[in-house]
């Protein structure tokens, strides 16, 4: 493991990530200050030529940042040596895992999480290196914040040092590219989406039996009740004209 080369590679990588768009205005770019604040002599104060001088409030900035390109180059062989040193460092720690193949017929995040759990890497930063372009594996790990999936040739020394463990496909190390898997058929895709969207069957509560309505038997009115009913009917009936 060559530490000076690793330091150089990481420094170059971080420099190339900088945008270099910060800028401040010097006294020549600040608006205003076109005339002297006061006359040259006779005031007893120090001579001043502009209110946009650096020592004035609202004036220009001296030696401030200006847009620039931070990009630095590194020799190709030095870059390769740095990546080998980073892989050796992970292998020395026992954090380099070689798997036979990442068989993803469709993007499945749960399948990738299960693989990481079986390797004891749950919750740790993991770098997954595929043998060639594998869009299904990339899409499976895209929404995992602690997982980075990329092709083996694209990995830099910084990416390897960023991760706590590295998972590499065997074909990436041997150079033998695996045969592509058959794409998922429409029927299989529909079945998978149906299982994912189908809500869990909830047990419906048993319907409670409605209580029986109480029926009251009609009873025949007694003599006293019949007499009171006829009296109330006579009182309620209107009297005819001419009758007292």
Steps between C-alpha positions, in 0.01 A plus 500: 500500500657824380373776730662799318338392174165455676528851646578645159210318333249612765622861481465503120150350522381761752655783297315387190169512689533874566303732273711812548212744451556723807573864419538833681513852353813706505486880520481519122173300489313671788251760378532861618797689637562695181594826675713599793312497832658838588759732357865414507626773737373724774268265689750366752404146412691240306477519126249264343440426136194269505245359743541160335854449623558178699526679835157663454176339604335366185826509310671231300667182629875453483632165376154342511409175319435511128365229268768245427546138399621271779541199274829315542634207305663182621694243295303197394739252661494692828120488496506123443754452778282701739197284422700181555626636830143580611382148410798352687408708804143364498623143441740532793207598722289208377248740346532381138224257395501323163167363382426287197238721340237766563194340340240777477235436238323815617581781746444349846627700797385230745718244324809720534423571867469125560840444337664765719337351809631153418853646479458679832509849344160625609516873572866533393634693201542252217641536149360252247717458189337328204664334201388741230187708480219356715203740506280274715764481774552877483128572531474253789754690710425854385266587788723347771704781659780270619541303175679606183472285186727555202698313238844373604699715252324817623597459867770734624727475803280753681186286446674193642632689803156659558336161550533271801476189281535422130294241312641399161360270235731216404483595132642844577820344637539213252395699193239240399174683448191304609222437254214746532188372670172475315288805564192471714191415298185709507310226685767475771517877533121523531496224760771671704327838494168335589657337806657828605181703456263243644412608855503248778166335549351633817258293701158657487322518835204269529168675456308523823153344498231765505276479807146384432238775499266497794143437393218612724165327475207735448238456776133573474392821676303459822158658565644793694754570228225484235283752687785750541584468132142578389484804736823644359371444145177689574691794648730518200209485246390850378150617591242561223358844440168569678554236764538604861 
